[in-house]
Amino acid sequence: MGGLLRELRKAAGYRSVDGAAAVVGAPSSRQTIYAYERGGLTPSLVQFLDLVEFYVLQAPHLDGAKPHDDLRAQGIAAVTRVLTLPLYHVAAAQDLVARMQPGVRKKR
């Protein structure tokens, strides 16, 4: 997960966490972003989504940033990937919803 955030930050043109965290409206502090990127802390799903939205849609894209469409595609890929991780239990929740559907019977 840290790698996904690091790659998004760099794709937005921010070579360092310091530069990204200094932007007005950054959703996390420098220390927190470092911890996420290095794997010392795991962001909640909301925190992860906030950072992705910040890098892709809110932060000014600096020189060296990927084209907007490429950055958006990378953001979509990052969110899609995270939703499949067991950490956030999204797949388990979807499985539970599928099993609870009316009219669905367990095979014997």
C-alpha positions as CSV (number, residue, x, y, z in Angstrom):
1,M,0.0,0.0,0.0
2,G,2.8,2.4,0.8
3,G,4.2,1.8,-2.7
4,L,0.9,2.8,-4.3
5,L,0.9,6.1,-2.3
6,R,4.5,6.7,-3.1
7,E,4.0,6.2,-6.8
8,L,0.9,8.4,-6.9
9,R,2.9,11.2,-5.1
10,K,5.7,10.9,-7.6
11,A,3.2,10.8,-10.5
12,A,1.7,14.1,-9.3
13,G,5.2,15.6,-9.5
14,Y,6.1,15.6,-5.8
15,R,9.6,14.1,-5.5
16,S,9.5,14.3,-1.7
17,V,6.9,13.8,1.0
18,D,7.9,17.2,2.4
19,G,6.7,18.9,-0.8
20,A,3.4,17.1,-0.9
21,A,2.7,17.7,2.8
22,A,3.4,21.4,2.5
23,V,0.6,21.9,0.0
24,V,-2.4,23.7,1.6
25,G,-5.2,21.1,2.1
26,A,-2.9,18.1,2.3
27,P,-5.0,15.5,4.2
28,S,-2.0,14.1,6.2
29,S,1.1,15.4,7.9
30,R,4.6,14.8,6.6
31,Q,5.3,12.2,9.4
32,T,2.0,10.4,8.7
33,I,2.6,10.2,4.9
34,Y,6.2,8.9,5.6
35,A,4.8,6.3,7.9
36,Y,2.2,5.2,5.3
37,E,4.7,5.0,2.5
38,R,7.3,3.1,4.6
39,G,4.7,0.7,6.0
40,G,5.1,1.8,9.6
41,L,1.4,2.8,9.7
42,T,-1.5,1.5,7.7
43,P,-4.1,4.1,6.7
44,S,-7.7,3.5,7.1
45,L,-9.6,3.1,3.8
46,V,-10.9,6.7,4.3
47,Q,-7.3,8.0,4.8
48,F,-6.1,6.2,1.8
49,L,-8.9,7.5,-0.4
50,D,-8.2,11.1,0.9
51,L,-4.6,10.9,-0.1
52,V,-5.4,9.4,-3.5
53,E,-8.0,12.2,-4.1
54,F,-5.5,14.8,-3.0
55,Y,-2.7,13.6,-5.3
56,V,-5.0,13.0,-8.3
57,L,-7.6,15.7,-8.1
58,Q,-6.6,18.4,-5.6
59,A,-2.9,19.0,-5.4
60,P,-1.3,21.2,-8.1
61,H,0.6,18.9,-10.4
62,L,4.2,19.9,-10.6
63,D,6.7,19.8,-13.4
64,G,7.5,16.2,-14.2
65,A,4.0,15.1,-13.3
66,K,2.3,12.5,-15.5
67,P,-0.4,13.8,-17.8
68,H,-3.8,14.2,-16.0
69,D,-5.5,11.3,-17.7
70,D,-2.5,9.0,-16.9
71,L,-2.6,10.1,-13.2
72,R,-6.3,9.6,-13.0
73,A,-5.9,6.1,-14.4
74,Q,-3.2,5.4,-11.9
75,G,-5.4,6.6,-9.1
76,I,-8.2,4.4,-10.3
77,A,-5.8,1.4,-10.3
78,A,-4.6,2.2,-6.8
79,V,-8.1,2.4,-5.4
80,T,-9.2,-0.8,-7.2
81,R,-6.2,-2.6,-5.9
82,V,-6.7,-1.6,-2.3
83,L,-10.3,-2.7,-2.4
84,T,-9.2,-6.2,-3.1
85,L,-6.8,-6.4,-0.1
86,P,-8.0,-8.5,2.9
87,L,-7.0,-5.7,5.2
88,Y,-10.2,-3.7,4.4
89,H,-12.5,-6.7,4.2
90,V,-14.3,-5.3,1.1
91,A,-14.3,-8.7,-0.7
92,A,-15.5,-10.4,2.5
93,A,-18.3,-7.8,2.8
94,Q,-19.3,-8.4,-0.9
95,D,-19.3,-12.1,-0.3
96,L,-21.5,-11.8,2.7
97,V,-24.0,-9.6,0.9
98,A,-24.1,-12.1,-2.0
99,R,-24.8,-14.9,0.5
100,M,-27.5,-13.0,2.3
101,Q,-29.5,-12.3,-0.9
102,P,-33.1,-13.4,-0.6
103,G,-33.8,-16.6,-2.5
104,V,-30.1,-17.8,-2.4
105,R,-29.9,-21.2,-0.8
106,K,-26.7,-23.0,0.3
107,K,-26.0,-26.0,-1.9
108,R,-26.2,-29.4,-0.1
